[in-house]
Amino acid sequence: MNDFIPLVVIVPLLGAALCVVAARSRRVQRVVSLVALSSNVITAILLLVEVDDEGILVSQAGGWRVPIGITLTVDRLSAVMLVVSSLMLISVMVYAIGLGDEEQRFSAFHPIYLALAAGVSASFVTGDLFNLFVAFEMMLVASYVLLTLGGRRAQVRSGMTYVIISLIASTFFVTALALLYASTGTVNMAELADRIPDLPDGVRLGFSLLLVVVFGIKAGVFPLYFWLPDSYPTAPGAITAVFAGLLTKVGVYAIIRSQTLLFPPDDRQGSLLLVIAALTMVVGVLGALAQDDMRRILSFHVISQIGYMIFGLALFSLAGIAGAVFYVVHHIAVKTSLFLVAGLVEFRTGSGRLSNVGGLVRSAPAVALLFAFPALSLAGLPPFSGFIAKFALVDAGIDDGAYLVVVASLVASLLTVMSMTKIWLAVFWGDAEAASVDRRLRASRSPLLMSIATGFVVAISLALIVYADPVYDYAERAATELLEPAQYVEAVLGGDDR
């Protein structure tokens, strides 16, 4: 089964190459993209089942073992991230095909999107930090192109900000890699897990903080989030959904992976992460309350919700990390669906500004319903998955004595309810006469593919209610694996490929 691991990277890259060859035929490009992304969904599900039954899978590229070869590794955390991300990527592709716009006008859309998918998958399966850097750069290049498709001035300006900040993060990352290699003689994560504990305490803490900064920029944590609210809302609608739902979670995944595998739990490290988590939650939601644009509100909520994930990690307990894993899965589906709904609103009304839209609960009740379910989940109201995830984190925080952060999480949750209510009242119950005149130029109903894709993602978020128990049990098994890094090290360094 380990031979399947490279497929999640190779297949999208091959698909991207075929899409370049078929640049003159949009139909062929669409077929290739959907086949490649469907293949990734199937492969990811097979890997998840195998990992959960048999344990960590390892593939050594070309048969070259550590430290010479490239290691690809799938454990329970990376497996679930692969499954959820592949489902979101294919859903957004279907949505983009239905929307047309950039997908229809630019032949580069499909190959670049598949390159992005390959970078996301590579981030989850790589077993060394240098190849994680390569995966990040794949995502950076693809993201910049997708972010600026259309060439509008606001897009290019935001894209430049995104690229500059990402290049700064990449510079820090390369610096960290050089220092780690100089100190330990390796960048393979399994070997680093064996060697970093032998370094002096101050050096270990320095490396830990440096990686938090690098991955924190990608994740959008406080105070490194400032690029995000300006970059995401200017991107094409479908691309914004991918960025908000997935790219920040790649940063969160890297933080969880590095802090649990490479660095022994440290009180100073945990305390700093708790402070970062609390500030990220509160500052993000306060930013959301101050906005008058649907996508900007949702972009600030991306920041706020990242704080909950860091909160679970910072506890370094089974309950905390299990809650963080569950929260990541929940948030990817919920946030992707909310941005897809925002695209439906903009398609029907010609605007995303709350002051320019209204009355959609009467003219588009299906869109209102598609918004209501993920919005209630994001706010953390029972019985939705957001409530389950937040309850797990609050319970873990109380057990650990992190009362101030628990209070911050509850306050942020209450303010999230207020901002979701703000969207609900303005967009769906507001004055229809105030809506943009562009509405008359739009189709009387949303395209079928856009609605199907959005409904599918919303259905995934609702499935987390029905299957909350097995999903949370899986998250606990993933957390147990993360808190016992010896299993990972043994799988990579100790045995033959399975």
Buried (B, 14 or more C-beta within 10 A) or exposed (E): BBEBBBBBBBBBBBBBBBBBEBBEEBEBBBBBBBEBBBBBBEBBBBBBEBBBEEBBBBBBEEEEBBBEBBBBBBBBBBBBBBBBBBBBBBBBBBBBBBBBBBBEEBBBBBBBBBBBBBBBBBBBBBBBBBBBBBBBBBBBBBBBBBBBBBEEEEBBBBBBBBBEBBEBBBEBBEEBBEBBBEBBEBBBBBBBBBBBEEBEEEEBBBBBBBBBBBBBBBBBBBEBBBBBBBBBBBBBBBBBBBBBBBBBBBBBBBBBBBBBBBBBEBEEBBEBBBBBBBBBBBBBBBBBEEBEBBBBBBBBBBBBBBBBBBBBBBBBBBBBBBBBBBBBBBBBBBBBBBBBBBBBBBBBBBBBBBBBBBBBBEBBEBBBBBBBBBBBBBBBBEEBBBBBBBEBBBBBBEEBEBEEBBEBBBBBBEBBBEBBEBBBEBBBBBEBEEBBEEBEEBEEEBBEBBBBBBBBBBEBBBEBBEEBEEBBEBBBBBBBBBBEBEBBBBBBBEEEBE
